[in-house]
């Protein structure tokens, strides 16, 4: 079972890479330089909702694994004590209502902000079409958040195999639709149609398949413990604020560059970040594969065992990132057959700055994620300071037309932040006795 879980997690991460890399291969063939910039501009705005969704799914996985470790789901049936079952259904109802309201408000805010941004930074002839395309794309993302959130609930009950099989299938459908729509010259509409159609169908299938559990969560009269509600909301605020502020800067780059330098340069920056984001996703696949097991060890207070396992998979994550990053940079900049793609990304110097920064980001992610498994969030201050520092240095760099050094602020932020984060990480491990 463990091998099957790991295999499907890697399949999902591989498909996520393809979902990021296939547009890299097809965009130079089917989109102009300007449309490439608009493609990644919409991705950047949509990623605001996706980041909050990812934070939400992480909270569901961690909180669910801690609170309902005595429950399992087998053949679509919840197995466990009736009191635990009622608590589960109450938690599901409360958390889903909380997240749906939050993500609905967030999606509307993002749509309005995008409409305002496009109106003031894009020619009148195309901004109306872009608003329509982005609106459908955002609806697809909203359905995506609902689908993947529900699968995270299942994963928290150690249903890793089913969850990642379903996630892999959904990602495969998105990839196929994107390829077909680009091939048949749907242009930017390929971005919105692919995710909206696939996620709408998946939402209907999941609702039918798990209708008993879903209906049960609405019918139950059990109320989620008030004290735990406060813990849940507090953890959501801290975890989300830290995670989103840490990753949002990668997506803010494209709108900022679009504002200062236009669509062509923004497209190069967006495509470069997309490549490194895909590499990051596959490198942390070992962590995702073992996350449910690690959280359950922590819930059982087996701190040393959990840390040993986490340390091993963290090493594997770094090795994967180093190997694939080096290989990818060599192929992209040194092999002539990739020239058509080379001209669509930033130059070699800027790309290597970005690669080094992402390498440090992997290390930070390793530190932060383990502590989050304890339902603790200790990195809000360094994360927020780093986010403001990167934002300010990037704006200054573009203002003075130093485009080649656009990622210097991102990289240099780790000179100050990484030692601080490491000290917090080591102190926390010592307090839990994980280092003995």
N, C-alpha and C positions, 0 to 999 in steps of 0.2 A: 504493500500500500504506500509506504514512504517513497519507494522508487517511482511509483505511478504518479504520486503527487508532484514530485520533483520534475518528472518528465513533462507533465502538463503545464507546470509553471514556466518551464523553459520554452515550451511551445508557444504559450501566451506571450512571453517576452519577445520571442523571435517574431511573432506576428506583429507585435507593437513596433518592432524595429522596421519590419517591412512596411507597416502603415506610415512610418516616418520616411523611409528611404525610397519607396516607390514613387511618391511625388517628386523626390529628388531626381529620379531617373526620367520621369515623364514631363515634368514642368518645362525643362529646356526644349522639349520637342513640341509641346502643345500650347504653351503659354508664352507671351512676350515678357520682356524684362519688367515692364510696368505691371502686368497682371501677376507676375510672381510676387512683386512687392505687396499688391493688394491681397493676394492669397494669404501671405504670412501676417499681414496686418489683421485680417479677420481671425486667424488662428490665435493671435496674441490677445485680442479682446475676449474671444471665447474661452481662452485658457483661464481667465479669472474665475469663471464658474467651475471649470474643470479642476482647478486647484482646490477650491473650497469643497468640491465633491470628493477629491482624493483625501483631503483632511477628514471629511466626514466618514469615509469608508474605513480609514485607519482607526478612528475613534470607535466605530461600531465593532471592528475586529477586536481591539484591545479591551473595550468595556464589556463586550459580550462574553469574551473568553474568560474574563475574571469573574463576572457576576453569575454566569450560568455554566460553569465548568462541569456540573453534574448532569447536564442534559445532552442528548444526542438526537439527531434526526436520521432515521432509517426508513427507507421506502416511503418518504413524504410524511412520516409519523414522528411526532415528538415523543421521545422516550425519557421518563424520569418521574420524580415525585410530583403530585398534582399541584402542590404549593409552588414548586419551581416552575412548572408549566405556566401557571397563572402569572407569575412574576415575569416570565419571558414575554408572554403576550402583552402584558401591560407595558413593559419596556419597549417592545416593538411599536406599539400604538403611539406611545408618548414620543419616542425618538423620531419616528417617521413623520408625525405631525410637525414636530419642531423643525426638522430638516426641510420638509416640503415648503413650509411657510418662508423659511429663511432663504432657500434657493430660488423661490418664485420672486421674492422682492429683489434679490441680487440680480437675477436674470433681467428683470425689467429695468433696473438701474443701469446695467451694462448696455442694454439695447438703446436706451435713451442717450447715454453718453457717447456711444458709437455714432448714432445718428447726428448728434451735435458736432462731433469731431470730423466726420466725413463732410458735412455741410460746409465747414470752414476750411477744409484742407484738400478737397477734391473738386474737379471740374463739375459743373452743374449737370452735364449730359450723362454722367455715369453714377453720380452719387445716389440717385433714386433706385437704380438697379442694385447697387451695393447694399442699400438698406434692406431691400427685399431678400437678397441672397443671405445676408447676415441674420435676418429675422428667422428664416427657416433653419439656418445652421444652429442658431441658439435654441430653437425648439428641439432639434435633434440632440443637442447637448443636455437639455433638461431631461429628456427621456433616457439618455445615457446615464445620468446621475441616478435616476430611479432604478434602472436595471442593475447597475453595478452595486448600488447600495444594498439592494435585496440579496445579491449574491454574496456580499460581505457578511450579511447576517448569517447565511448558511455556512460561510467559511469559519465564522467564530465558533461554530459548533463542530469544528474539525471536519467539515465537509469540503476540504480543500480540492479533492479530486473533481467533484461535480461542479464546484464554483469555477474552477479554471478551465474545465472542458467547455462550460457555457461561455465564459469570457473569450476563450480562443475562437469559438464558433462565431460569436458576434464580431470579433475583430477581423476574422476571415471574410465575412460578408461585406464589411465596410471596405476592405481592401479591394475586393472584386468589383464592387459598385464604383469605387473611385477610378479604378483602371478603365472600366468600360465607358464611363461617362467622359473621362478625359480623351479616350480613344475616339469616341464619336463627337468630339469637339463641343462638349457642353461648357467648356471653359471653367469659369469660377463657380458655375452652378454645380459642378461635380463635387465641390466641397460640402455644399448644403444638402443636396439630394441624397448623397451616399449615407450620411449619418442619420438623416431624418427617417428615410425609408427603413433602414436596417433596424434602428432602435424602436420604431413604432411597431414593427412586426414582432420583435423580441419582447416588447412590453406586453403585447397581447398574449403571447405564448406563456410567459412567466405567470401572468395573472390567472390563466386557465389551469396551468399545471399545479400551482400552489394555492389554488383558491381556498382550500380548507384552512390552511394556516393564516392566510390573509383575512378571510372572513372571521376566523376565530379571534384574531387580534382586535377586531372592531367590536365583536360581540361580548368579549370578556368584560366583566364588571370589576375586575381587579384593578387597583390603582397603583401606579408605580410609586414606590416609597419616596416621600417628600425629601428626606435627607439625601437619598441617592440622586434625586432630580437636581438638587443644588450641586452635588459633586459632578454630575454629568455636564451641566451647563458651564460650570467653572472650568472643567477640563476642556470642553469644546472651545471656550473663549481663548484659553492659553495656548492650546495645541494648534488651533486654526490660525491664530494671530502669528505665532512663531513660524509655522510651516509655510503659510501663504506669503508672508513678508520675505521669507528666505528664498522662495522659488519665483515669486512674481517678477522680480527684477529681470529674469531671463526673458520674460515676455514683454516687459515694458520697453526693452531695447528697440524693437521694431517700430512701435508708434513714435518713439522719440526720434529715431533716425529718419523716419518718414517725414516728420515735421521739419527737421533741419536740412535733410539732404534729398528728400524725394523718394519715389517708389523704387527706383533701380537699386540704389544703395541699401535701402531698407530690405529689399528682397534678398540681397546677398547676405546681410546680417541675419535675417530670419532663417535662411536655408542653412547657414553655418551652425546656428544654435540648434536647429532641428536635428542635424547630424549628430551633434554631441549629446543631445537629449536622448536620442535613440540608443547611443552607446551607453549612456548612464543607465537606461532602463534594463538593458541586457546584463550589465555588470552587477546590478543589485538583485538579479533573479534568484541567486542562492539564498539571499536573505528572505525574500518573499516566500520561497518554498518552505523554509523552516520557521517562519514567523509564528504560525499558530502553535507549533510545538514549543517554541521558546517561551511564548506567553503563558502557556499552560504550566510549564516548569516554574515560571516566576510566581504564578498564582498558587502553586503548591509549595512555594518558598524553597525551591531547589535552586538557589542563586548560583552556586558554583557550577553546577551542571549546565545551567542555562548560559552562563558566561563562556564556558569552554566551547559549547556548540556555536554560540554567536561569534566567538573569536575566529573559529575555523572558517565559517562561511564568509566572514568579513575579509579574511585573507584571500579567499577565492575571488571575491568581488573585485578587490584591487588588482589581482593578477589579470582577470578578464579585461578590466578597463585599460590597463597598461598595454596589454598585448594587442587588443583590437584597435585601440587608439593609435598606436604606432603604425600598425599595418594599414589602417585607413588613411592616415596622413601620407604615407609613402605612395599608396596607389593613386590618391587624388592629385598629388602635386608632382610626382616623379614619373608617372606612366602616361605617355602621350595620348593613348586612346581615351583617357578621361578628360581631355582638354575642354570638351564642350561643357562639362560640369564644373571644371576648375574655374572657368570664367564667370560662373554663377554664384560663387562663394567669395568670401573675403580673401585677401592675399595670404601668403604662407606665414608671414610674421604675425599677423592678427589672429590667424587660425591657431597657431601654436600658443599664443597667449590665452586664447579661449580654452584650448585643450588642457593646459596646466591649471587654469582656474577650475575647470570641471573635475580634474583629478583631486584637488583639494576639497571640492564639494562632495565627492564620494566619501572622503575621510570624515568630513563633518557629519554627513548623513549617517555614517556608521556609529559615531558617538551619540548623536541625538536620538536615533531610532531605538537603541537599546534602553535608554532611560525612559523613553515614552512607553515602553512595554510595561513599566511599573505604574503607568498612569500618572507620570510626573512630567512637568514641562519646566526646565530650568534654564532655557536659552533664549528667553524673550528679549532681554536687554541686549546681548551681543548681536542677535539677529536683526533687531530693529536698527541699531546703530550702524551695522554693516549695510543694511538696505539703503538708509539715507546717504551714507558715504558713497556707495556705488552710483546712486541716482545723481548726486551732485557732481561727482567727478566725470560722469558720462556726459552730462549737459555741458560742463565746462570744456571738455575735449571736443565736442561737436561745435560748440560756439566758436572756438578758435581754429576750426577746420583741421583738427588732428585726427582724421578718420582712422589712420593706421594704428593709433593708440587707443581705440575706443574701448578695448577690454582691459586696459591697464588698471583702471579703478576696481574692476571686478577682481582681478588677480591680486592686487596689493591689499585688498580688504582682508585677505587671509593672513597676511603678515601680522596684523594686529589681532584678528579675531580667533585664529586657530589655537594659539597658546592659551588664551582665556578659556575657550571651550574645552580644551584638553584637561586643564586643571579642574574644572567643574566635573568633568566625566570621571576622572580618577578619584576625586573625593567622594563621589556618589558610590562608585564601586566599593571603595573601602568601607563606607558606612553600611553597606549591605553584606559585607563579608565575602564578596564575590572573588576577591583577589587572594584569598587564603589558600 
